[in-house]
Amino acid sequence: MNHATRQDAERGSAAELSQGIAQGARAAASRSVEVVGGGLALLFARSGGDDSTPPPLRAAAGFPTPTSARQAAEALQAVLHDLLGRRDATTFAPLDSLGVRGAGGIVGIPLCVGNRWHGALIVAAPAALADPAVQALEHVAEIVAIRLDHALLVRRLIELSGVAEEKEAKSDEILKLSEALFAQDIELRRSSEQLGKIEKLKNDFIEKMSRELRAPLNNIIEAVISVLASETDSLSEESRLSLRGALDEGTGFLRTLQNILDLWRIKQGELPVETQDVNFREVLEEVTFSVQDAFEGKPIVIDRNLDEPFPKIRTDLAKLHQILYLLLDNAAKFTPKGKIDIEASVCEGRLFCSIRDTGIGIAPDDKEAVFDEFFQVDDASSSRYRGAGLGLALVRDLVTLLDGSLTLQSEIGEGTTVTIALPVHALG
């Protein structure tokens, strides 16, 4: 190989390595956010250079804009300095500048292979992290570290290969690097297999949860309904209220379980879209009736405003019903009094529906986070308002599954408006 050809090959290999590192860094940051349930993740990594200086930011996840990610990276420079040269994961106190997504604290995990330090994975969590979550983050960091080290060794091998062609030197170092690369290939395969096993265990658990929990829970709900229907005259008022409360709790738990399963099935690509003719007005009536318990004891007026004549449409009935139920239930939950307006229209092949409430509203810093699974604005609110923090996350995923869009507008103390736009076929 002549000198020019070898240089071209080296440049091509370097470009491929850089692209691979960037993709791996982005994937690691996204995976870290999933592990902590909607936090923030920043991955700092160097490609050679001075080992005494902090590495640059390579990837981030959980931030609404690149600017906010860079600002967080600046705020975390002290944490990054503290991690320089370390080998073990270290926890740090939360930073106010990271907001609710980082309120549970910060964990920094060095990216090391042997005595080679390549950078750090820094993750801010919305709630304090348990040991299994930290271990999962360490596993993510281990894979990234091996890939970074692998790239470094490949670059070094390319450099030495060029020297060896011109001058028979460094052969021992080339052999050692080749052996190290082979060992890292095996380690990466092992790590990938381990991740696959973890994913399978998670899937098996969710399937088992579906079978083992839903069947007995349905039996309990049916039994309570049967007693309430057949023993009305013989039950005391206190017993009737207790059974009614048990029924409400059981139904709510079953709905939460179904939401979890639907979220999982969407992520696995196993929730099919099934279209059929839909009378939107009837769906809205059914949804309003289904959430009436959430309005019990609250001075709330529901106002429906549909463009007339409102056509029948073709879409996925079950998912449309679920979306509207979750949005209306969420509005009722956070509206102690006032009004909920529902507006809908069909225009240019899309169904537009807005649900506007006069409730407590959402803080600006929380507008992105409310679509994260299990997100609660704060501990006080989670005890005051029922639910597991899955409603808006599932709405987002269902709307995306139907190729639609979703927007949210809100002001503290003024209420919230959520608008969905779904592609539909108007039937006239």
Steps between C-alpha positions, in 0.01 A plus 500: 500500500650838402516794738200690352278191496587420859419856611159478330431170674605642834274804455207274406557276800526800731172642365323168552635477854387855584153433362476176699610671821242778452218251441603292800520809722150615398358152557665481844363840603147405389519165677616672820196731497275195467673329793438791740143559383526826311808678636793663322813338362824647368791302361844658497775321307840585357672365193862516602652824626601613847382259769501776762235716333123436510363330187244679281127426491426230241130423553203599715143380554195628687550866402245701299770684300875469424550833677356368826728195473808722457392712797464186712846386386645829621320465833642149541865589436581476873351150507700407190823632658429289808467188282834552319711190548246323720395140445178461701152652477450805723180669616457876526235733641238633255553832324215752503580597142404150378141540621261219590662252262810506720335545839592148616875555479788437261710193435829518311650185350854506356555341159807286566667195352799382698707805583362699206247772596287617206234720657188482714128434482314748723132433569255715696188320625155635592497279812766336717649201320485148640798266464356307200468823301859600582618153396313532171669837438839346579431232241416766239822686590702179473385438144571860396845487661589182313389653171703815563804294592443280199502805273818630663677168447382480139639848430830403658509177297440693177787735585737215580399303192617790284833508682542124462454514122782751464722367772478169680441640845249499782395145404468395864275795580285427193460139616400610850250751363348236274460266795340779707256582220404134468437481875286814486294355214421205723416730794266712287320188380470381860357836609253502211386149590457608862284795393294263287445272798398795717252614234355148476464478879318835500267390221430168673424684824252734334325212326479309828371811677227522239391142557547479876349835600225577253304175535461505882446875500216463252348227718516726807336789314225275365437360850467848651263607222291186557469569873409864443235403243338208682534591868403865489215472753698297756813717494549782744595840364850461644546161331369634172745792510788266587419269210460795268843627607653157444342489154640841410848406623493167319381656177766771525772242563384291204508809279854585617611143429349521151677832440834344593438208267395729215812714543714187488319361195543830315875503572523140379303584184232249603195728525327487160292778349149381408282754317123499484205738458469726805225731623713755686203652682408161649861435600515834679176424685635162613829650615324776696283240672805279577686777686201630696641359826795738465256793512317379810466780753669756273321808365613445141306570182580313177428685179517313167533697177505294180500644150171425328422295309761272657579214261555138585867415477717195448774443757599265783198511733667343805803727490293815438282407799810440714661830400186702576445317830856563619489869404161561660591302812822700532311828462247396766775387735677836504193726485348552846228725360408697192455377145625251244447590135515234230523623142523278192495534123599311188694689238711386204511140608591565863303485825584793728396475863589736785431444870538820698468513880513775762711292738829547683713522184855382434826681576715584194780268615255209522336530158743258334528267800125437534521271197753273674384168641423508875580872523340690789558873542609449861447265793227719646297487181538125464335450837228758432408384151437136422674324214838359400611775261432293188206683339672763286789266417254247360305773317822613333589147391148420377481824300842424348388145420206647305737737313349800677638796691448644847553846650472625856453854627478584868543773759526456875161572655337560160449146374621275220405440139597179320432477128526187289491475121441153353484400134150363427281420202178702510196295394259789464 
